[in-house]
Every structure is written in structure tokens, then in C-alpha cells.
Amino acid sequence: GVEGGQETFPISVVNSDGTIEKKTSLLWGGMFYRFTTDPFVSIGGLQLFGQVLGGATMSGPMGKLTTGIVWQPDSRVELMLGVEGMMQSYRYNGDWGHGEKISMTTGVAVRF
């Protein structure tokens, strides 16, 4: 699938004139693969999932690993709760650097 978003990820960006600008929000986009188990009927139809995402930000490449639970109250709506790790890379003075974070994540998906 395809996913994108904006999230808190404090970074400092070096502008073309050499000034440093602090940014607290990161816009990103990428493609993902998700594995979901069959529903566990005994616990209300909950499903476990794992997801791998590769993508990009304005500063460089990024990736996410997510795991959690999914509940599908009907055939078109899906509610998700999980934990995700994110790594974002950037170039500074010709060298590559990176930043990481781990966070809780929630989501709602609507299928068309």
C-alpha cells in the first residue's frame, strides 16, 4: 500500500545560505507491506499485524517498522493500535546521519 503523513520529529535543517533552522514536524511518504493474522474469534475478532514501510522525507530516506492489533467492526472500517519504530536519514556536510524514535500509533482505515 501507500501511506503518508506528518508527525513530530524534531530535527535541525541546514539551509542553502548556511543558517540552521529547527523543525519539529516531518512530512513523509512511502510504500508499505503489511502482514495480518486471521481473526481470533475468541477475543472479538482481533488480528495481529506487522508492517514494513520504506519512503522519503524532504531531508532523505526513512523507514518504519510497526506491530500491533487490528479490529474490523465491519467490512470497510479497520481500527488499529500499535507500536512503531522510525529511522530517518539526512546528509550534512557530505556525511550521512540519522535519527530514530519509538512511539505508540493509532489509525483508522476505510476501504473503498
FILOVEX-400567 format. One line per field, with one value per residue: residue in three letters; x, y, z of N, C-alpha, C in turn. Coordinates in pm, whole numbers. Example, Ala and Ser with C-alpha at 12.3 -4.5 7.8 and 13.67 -1.06 7.14 Angstrom:
2
bake	c(ALA, SER);
n_xx	c(1319, 1285);
n_yy	c(-569, -225);
n_zz	c(780, 708);
ca_xx	c(1230, 1367);
ca_yy	c(-450, -106);
ca_zz	c(780, 714);
c_xx	c(1320, 1290);
c_yy	c(-330, 3);
c_zz	c(780, 787);
//
This chain:
112
bake	c(GLY, VAL, GLU, GLY, GLY, GLN, GLU, THR, PHE, PRO, ILE, SER, VAL, VAL, ASN, SER, ASP, GLY, THR, ILE, GLU, LYS, LYS, THR, SER, LEU, LEU, TRP, GLY, GLY, MET, PHE, TYR, ARG, PHE, THR, THR, ASP, PRO, PHE, VAL, SER, ILE, GLY, GLY, LEU, GLN, LEU, PHE, GLY, GLN, VAL, LEU, GLY, GLY, ALA, THR, MET, SER, GLY, PRO, MET, GLY, LYS, LEU, THR, THR, GLY, ILE, VAL, TRP, GLN, PRO, ASP, SER, ARG, VAL, GLU, LEU, MET, LEU, GLY, VAL, GLU, GLY, MET, MET, GLN, SER, TYR, ARG, TYR, ASN, GLY, ASP, TRP, GLY, HIS, GLY, GLU, LYS, ILE, SER, MET, THR, THR, GLY, VAL, ALA, VAL, ARG, PHE);
n_xx	c(81, 21, 132, 126, 220, 235, 438, 554, 891, 1164, 1412, 1716, 1769, 1994, 2006, 2042, 2189, 2351, 2247, 2095, 1796, 1546, 1319, 1010, 832, 772, 723, 626, 636, 558, 591, 430, 433, 211, 151, -109, -268, -507, -841, -888, -1138, -1222, -1144, -1297, -1255, -1011, -701, -355, -82, 195, 410, 608, 769, 901, 1035, 1043, 1155, 1169, 1430, 1567, 1598, 1368, 1242, 1004, 899, 628, 410, 120, -230, -537, -874, -1173, -1466, -1662, -1690, -1559, -1425, -1142, -978, -683, -414, -91, 272, 546, 861, 1083, 1315, 1506, 1700, 1961, 2162, 2457, 2700, 2818, 2821, 2639, 2375, 2154, 1830, 1628, 1316, 1077, 738, 389, 113, -190, -474, -715, -863, -1025, -1182, -1226);
n_yy	c(-118, 236, 509, 810, 1101, 1338, 1409, 1448, 1508, 1617, 1802, 1956, 2165, 2246, 2530, 2653, 2889, 2846, 2885, 2751, 2582, 2502, 2237, 2096, 1920, 1661, 1585, 1305, 1021, 700, 351, 49, -283, -508, -762, -960, -1151, -1424, -1358, -1367, -1525, -1586, -1368, -1143, -1104, -977, -900, -968, -772, -693, -448, -313, -29, 171, 479, 835, 1160, 1521, 1559, 1321, 955, 728, 490, 260, 38, -142, -283, -447, -448, -513, -424, -501, -366, -371, -463, -258, -80, -31, -46, 46, -23, 24, -18, 166, 188, 428, 541, 801, 936, 1172, 1416, 1588, 1826, 1657, 1410, 1123, 1114, 1012, 983, 846, 712, 581, 502, 513, 421, 495, 425, 465, 296, 313, 121, 121);
n_zz	c(0, 1, 194, 387, 578, 851, 1121, 1461, 1484, 1584, 1421, 1295, 1024, 768, 584, 240, 257, 471, 724, 1022, 1070, 1294, 1299, 1390, 1291, 1060, 727, 543, 315, 169, 69, 173, 320, 463, 702, 820, 1071, 1076, 1199, 1554, 1680, 1937, 2088, 2016, 1742, 1696, 1530, 1479, 1356, 1139, 999, 736, 618, 361, 262, 200, 309, 304, 374, 330, 298, 468, 711, 851, 1110, 1221, 1465, 1597, 1696, 1524, 1470, 1310, 1271, 1070, 719, 582, 751, 962, 1269, 1442, 1669, 1788, 1808, 1690, 1524, 1397, 1152, 1025, 769, 679, 502, 592, 548, 354, 480, 599, 832, 1099, 1259, 1518, 1643, 1878, 1909, 2014, 1811, 1640, 1433, 1166, 906, 595, 361, 11);
ca_xx	c(0, 85, 99, 197, 175, 317, 447, 657, 1024, 1247, 1540, 1772, 1796, 2088, 1957, 2146, 2274, 2432, 2177, 2032, 1655, 1489, 1185, 955, 736, 831, 630, 686, 552, 627, 515, 441, 379, 153, 108, -213, -311, -651, -905, -906, -1281, -1240, -1119, -1369, -1212, -886, -596, -220, -23, 330, 418, 738, 749, 1019, 990, 1132, 1117, 1241, 1571, 1631, 1519, 1319, 1179, 925, 854, 512, 340, 9, -356, -637, -1012, -1252, -1607, -1738, -1603, -1490, -1355, -1042, -918, -551, -335, 37, 399, 627, 995, 1108, 1450, 1509, 1838, 1982, 2303, 2508, 2841, 2864, 2811, 2503, 2339, 2019, 1759, 1531, 1219, 980, 615, 260, 43, -329, -518, -843, -856, -1153, -1159, -1320);
ca_yy	c(0, 368, 581, 935, 1172, 1442, 1375, 1514, 1450, 1737, 1798, 2084, 2161, 2348, 2592, 2677, 3001, 2805, 2901, 2629, 2602, 2392, 2196, 1998, 1836, 1597, 1535, 1186, 935, 578, 231, -48, -419, -544, -898, -966, -1287, -1449, -1306, -1452, -1515, -1594, -1237, -1037, -1084, -901, -957, -915, -734, -636, -366, -256, 84, 242, 601, 950, 1290, 1625, 1552, 1197, 833, 690, 360, 236, -96, -128, -405, -414, -520, -452, -469, -463, -375, -411, -499, -142, 2, -101, 35, -9, 25, -44, 45, 176, 244, 504, 592, 899, 971, 1304, 1449, 1714, 1843, 1541, 1286, 1078, 1099, 960, 998, 739, 728, 474, 568, 446, 468, 454, 457, 424, 275, 293, 54, 160);
ca_zz	c(0, 3, 317, 407, 697, 913, 1262, 1541, 1468, 1588, 1351, 1253, 880, 722, 461, 139, 298, 587, 852, 1073, 1103, 1372, 1258, 1484, 1222, 944, 626, 485, 233, 131, 35, 281, 313, 594, 725, 922, 1102, 1072, 1321, 1671, 1711, 2082, 2150, 1945, 1603, 1686, 1447, 1497, 1228, 1130, 877, 699, 527, 310, 197, 196, 362, 229, 411, 290, 309, 600, 719, 972, 1144, 1309, 1504, 1684, 1681, 1436, 1488, 1193, 1310, 951, 607, 523, 851, 1040, 1377, 1467, 1781, 1778, 1842, 1569, 1527, 1274, 1132, 917, 735, 619, 471, 647, 510, 278, 558, 631, 972, 1112, 1385, 1539, 1750, 1900, 1955, 2001, 1692, 1623, 1298, 1111, 762, 528, 232, -95);
c_xx	c(86, 39, 181, 145, 270, 320, 560, 788, 1122, 1383, 1588, 1812, 1890, 2038, 2073, 2237, 2357, 2364, 2110, 1891, 1604, 1347, 1136, 861, 798, 721, 696, 584, 629, 532, 537, 389, 331, 113, 7, -254, -460, -713, -913, -1050, -1303, -1213, -1175, -1325, -1086, -786, -464, -166, 122, 339, 559, 712, 884, 971, 1093, 1068, 1188, 1390, 1642, 1541, 1475, 1256, 1104, 898, 742, 455, 227, -112, -452, -773, -1093, -1401, -1701, -1641, -1522, -1404, -1262, -982, -789, -488, -203, 153, 480, 763, 1021, 1254, 1448, 1654, 1845, 2131, 2338, 2657, 2898, 2856, 2666, 2488, 2198, 1962, 1656, 1430, 1130, 856, 495, 192, -100, -371, -656, -824, -997, -1123, -1267, -1341);
c_yy	c(125, 442, 709, 1003, 1281, 1410, 1450, 1438, 1568, 1718, 1942, 2070, 2275, 2400, 2620, 2794, 2970, 2822, 2768, 2661, 2479, 2364, 2089, 1900, 1784, 1544, 1418, 1110, 811, 466, 128, -184, -454, -691, -896, -1111, -1302, -1397, -1412, -1434, -1512, -1461, -1124, -1010, -1000, -977, -893, -876, -687, -561, -312, -148, 142, 364, 712, 1070, 1394, 1620, 1426, 1076, 806, 552, 347, 86, -78, -265, -368, -502, -440, -510, -415, -478, -405, -430, -382, -63, -85, -5, -33, 57, -49, 38, 51, 236, 311, 547, 682, 940, 1106, 1321, 1583, 1720, 1719, 1409, 1252, 1067, 1043, 989, 889, 780, 605, 541, 474, 502, 415, 490, 406, 411, 252, 234, 92, 45);
c_zz	c(0, 127, 324, 531, 740, 1062, 1330, 1528, 1466, 1520, 1325, 1106, 845, 589, 366, 174, 423, 722, 892, 1119, 1178, 1324, 1356, 1418, 1093, 853, 555, 399, 194, 95, 145, 242, 453, 593, 839, 944, 1075, 1202, 1431, 1718, 1861, 2153, 2064, 1803, 1588, 1600, 1485, 1361, 1248, 999, 860, 597, 488, 236, 206, 266, 276, 260, 367, 310, 454, 594, 850, 985, 1245, 1340, 1598, 1660, 1594, 1471, 1373, 1229, 1194, 835, 550, 622, 934, 1143, 1421, 1589, 1777, 1829, 1714, 1600, 1393, 1271, 1010, 894, 667, 589, 533, 619, 441, 352, 585, 783, 979, 1251, 1395, 1644, 1758, 1958, 1945, 1877, 1692, 1481, 1267, 960, 709, 390, 133, -192);
//
